[in-house]
Amino acid sequence: MDNFKSRWQITKNWQLLFPFLGIVILGYSAFRIAMAFTEDFHLVITLALSILIYFILLKLTLFIFKKLENKWVVLHRWEMIRIFIVFAVTGTSSMYVSRPVFKMLGITKESLNPIVYWILFIIIGLIFYQILLVFFGWLFGQFQFFWEFEKKMLRRFGFKRFLD
């Protein structure tokens, strides 16, 4: 355990919450992906595929951590896990918020051309994503990181004059 704490620069026990949450979220994601492929199969096959997908996702995540470690400015390595959790929660939440908005506006796949529907869905989802990213960043104690990230993203979308 001491090796794990030193690797992730964990100095207080409460900071272990974020690696634990990361492991749980990664496991849940692996299970959901496996369920999409093995819907009609036995639970044992689904769990075996979940374990395989979990280790693939874990390797991919650790690879991404190494690539972003020098690019993102954080005080401790465990904060990167917190940032990844914020991205995961924000992405999921923006889709959950967008769906009721579409229902409220009466926009369905049947009422619009599918291409127009998906373009609108992406645009509305992206708007909510921007708002929720800063909110969840604040909620998880990474407001400054996500505020800078948000300003950089908005500049890329062409809103540079509104930010200066």
C-alpha positions, 0 to 999 in steps of 0.5 A, a space after each residue: 500500500 505504501 508503494 501505491 501511495 508513493 507512486 500516486 503521491 498520496 499523503 492523506 488517507 482521504 485521497 485514496 478515495 479517488 483511485 478507488 472511485 477510478 477503479 470502480 468507474 473503470 470496472 463499471 465501464 468494462 462491465 457495460 461494454 461487455 454487456 453490450 457485446 454479450 447481451 444474450 450470453 451467460 453471465 460468466 461469459 459477460 464477467 470474463 469479457 468484463 475482466 478482459 476489457 477492464 485490463 485493456 481499459 486500465 492499460 489504456 488509462 495508465 498510458 494516457 496518464 503518462 502522456 498527459 502527466 507533463 502536459 497538465 499542471 497538477 500538484 499531485 499525480 492522484 489529482 489526475 485521477 480526479 480530473 479523469 473522473 470529472 471528464 467521465 461524469 461530465 460526459 455522461 451527465 451532459 447526455 442525460 441532461 440533453 435527452 429531457 431537453 430534446 423531449 421538452 422541445 418535441 425533437 425526436 428521431 422520427 420528427 427530424 431527418 436523422 442527420 439533423 437530429 444527431 447534429 442538434 443532439 451533439 450541439 446541445 450536448 456540447 453546450 451542456 458539456 461546457 457548463 457541466 465541466 466547470 460545475 463538476 470541476 468545481 465540485 471535485 475541487 479542480 475548478 481552476 484546472 477546468 476553468 483554464 481548460 474551458 477557456 482554451 476550448 472556447 477559444 478553439 471554438 472561435 469565442 476568443 473575443 468574449 474571453 479577453 
